[in-house]
Amino acid sequence: MHTAGTPGGSASRRTLVGVLVIIGVLAVIAGILYLAGAANSLHFMTGRVHKGTHDIRAAVSLVVGVACLAGAWVMAKGSGRASGPA
């Protein structure tokens, strides 16, 4: 049986959208820092200075960031509609 419009579901959905937006924005910022060559300024998050291929890390950061932001957008857009037939 499907119950549409449960109040707990909308609050948890908003929380998840908020978390996805925060992770997405941070990942995009990290990707931009990698591309700008300021990747060594990210050591405060990881505790060490990164050595290696910054292009790959930039690409992964940007892809993860865009995927999180797209997921948040899809979840926020779909929150106004009923999910599935009743």
C-alpha positions in Angstrom: 0.0 0.0 0.0 1.4 3.4 -0.9 0.8 6.5 1.2 1.3 9.8 -0.6 2.3 12.9 1.3 3.8 11.6 4.5 5.2 14.6 6.4 8.4 12.7 7.4 9.1 11.9 3.8 9.2 15.5 2.7 11.5 16.6 5.6 13.9 13.8 4.9 13.8 14.6 1.2 14.7 18.3 1.9 17.5 17.2 4.2 18.9 14.9 1.5 18.6 17.6 -1.1 20.5 20.0 1.2 23.3 17.5 1.8 23.6 16.8 -1.9 23.8 20.5 -2.7 26.5 21.0 -0.1 28.6 18.0 -1.3 28.1 19.1 -4.9 29.2 22.6 -4.3 32.3 21.5 -2.3 33.3 19.0 -5.0 33.0 21.6 -7.7 35.1 24.0 -5.7 37.7 21.3 -5.2 37.7 20.6 -8.9 38.2 24.3 -9.7 41.1 24.5 -7.2 42.7 21.5 -8.9 42.3 23.1 -12.3 43.6 26.4 -11.1 46.8 24.8 -9.7 46.0 25.7 -6.1 45.5 22.0 -5.2 48.1 22.2 -2.4 45.8 24.5 -0.6 43.4 21.6 -0.1 45.7 20.0 2.4 43.7 21.4 5.3 40.8 18.9 4.4 42.9 15.8 4.0 45.9 16.5 6.2 48.5 16.0 3.6 49.8 17.7 0.4 48.6 16.0 -2.8 51.1 14.7 -5.2 50.3 13.2 -8.5 47.9 13.8 -11.4 45.7 16.8 -10.6 43.9 16.5 -13.9 42.3 13.2 -12.9 41.4 14.5 -9.5 39.9 17.6 -11.0 37.8 15.6 -13.4 36.6 13.3 -10.7 35.7 16.2 -8.4 33.8 18.0 -11.1 31.9 14.9 -12.2 31.0 14.1 -8.6 30.0 17.7 -8.0 27.8 17.9 -11.1 26.2 14.5 -10.3 25.3 15.6 -6.8 23.9 18.9 -7.9 21.9 17.1 -10.7 20.6 14.6 -8.2 19.6 17.3 -5.8 17.8 19.2 -8.6 15.9 16.0 -9.7 14.9 15.3 -6.1 13.8 18.9 -5.5 11.8 19.0 -8.7 10.1 15.7 -8.1 9.0 16.6 -4.5 5.8 18.3 -5.7 4.5 15.3 -7.6 3.0 12.1 -6.3 5.3 9.2 -6.9 3.6 6.4 -8.8 0.0 5.4 -9.3 -2.3 5.3 -6.2 
